[in-house]
């Protein structure tokens, strides 16, 4: 088991750090480990989890749609019905 920082994990999966950060926030990225305080905790990724996440995204055609968790849309305006 090898633990990587967010930047190292981003390099490992060939994504930008910002993309990996956003995927973690959305719940669409690989599993991660958070150590420490709520907001200031350190984030690590296990290479086993990164490999499993990559393998779960394999497709056989360009029309295949991987099963992703959808982002929850926040309604800033009560009249906004999610458009």
N, C-alpha and C positions, 0 to 999 in steps of 0.2 A: 504494500500500500504506500503510495507516494502522495503527499499533500502538496498542492500548488496554490500560490496566491492567485487572486483574480487575474492579474496581468499575465502570469505564467499559464494559467488555464486558458485564457483567451488566445495566447500564442499556440497552445497545444491543439485547440480545436479550430484554429485559423479564423477567428472572429476578432473584432475590435473589443477592447475592454468595455467601452460604452455599450456595445450591443449585448455583451454578457451581463453587464449591470442591469440593463433594461429587461432582459429575459428573466433575470432573477426576481426583479420587482413584479413582473407580469405572471410569474409562475410557469413560464414556458421553457425555461432553460434546464440545465442539468442540476442534479441534487448538489447541495453545498453544505458546508459545516460552518456554523457561526460560533465563535468563542468570545466570551466577554460580554460587556454591557449591551443593552438593547440597541441603541443607536450607533455606538462606537465600537461594536464588536468586530473582531477580525474575521474575514471571510476566507475560507479555504475550500478547495475542490480536491476530491480524491480521483486519481487517474482511472480507477476502476469505474467510478460513476460517470466520468467523462466518456470513457469508451462505451459504456452501456447506453448513454444518451445518444451518442453518434450512431451506434448500431440500431437503435430504435427508430431512427429517421431514414433508414434505407428504403428505397423505392424501386419498383421495377419498370415504371414508366413515368413520363413527365406529367401525366394526368392524375397520378396517385396523389392523394392529399393525406399527409401525416395527421394523426389525431393530436391536435393541439388544444390546450386549455385556452379558452377565449378570455380576453381581457374584460374585466368588468368596467363598464362605462359609468362614470359618475355623472349624475344629472346636476349641473350647475344651475340650470333654470328649470323650475317645475313644469314649464310649458314645453320643454325639450323632451320629446318622446324617444330619444335615442337615435335621431337621424344624424 
